[in-house]
Amino acid sequence: MRPLVLSLVLTVPFTARADTWWGVDKALHFSVSVGLSAGGYAASSPFFEARSERALLGIAAAWTIGVAKEVVDAFGAGDPSLEDLAWDFGGCLVGAVLAVMIDRWIVTPLLGAAQPSS
């Protein structure tokens, strides 16, 4: 499956439009990715014990949605942007880190549950 997605992304030409690293839509890409990544972490909690597994699932889910959005844009639904993908990825990482911190320092002490240290 990965080679198919990679080949789609690499073969679809990105339009040469003026997209800045600090465009108005970048905050939206970042914040949505933060929410999706943290939400993926939370949704995986009943299924995975290790925080590292939860974080990876959250990152993977959010990143997959971000890449899919840019692929759809590349096929004519919008303007594809590598800058958007970079902000998406940054948001994925920040969301996972925030979710781990909240789980470790707030949720676990409040619930008194023994959580693995990974």
Secondary structure, 3 states (H helix, E strand, C coil): CHHHHHHHHHHCCCCCCCCCCCCHHHHHHHHHHHHHHHHHHHHHCCCCCCHHHHHHHHHHHHHHHHHHHHHHHHHHHCCCCHHHHHHHHHHHHHHHHHHHHHHHHHHHHHHCCCCCCC
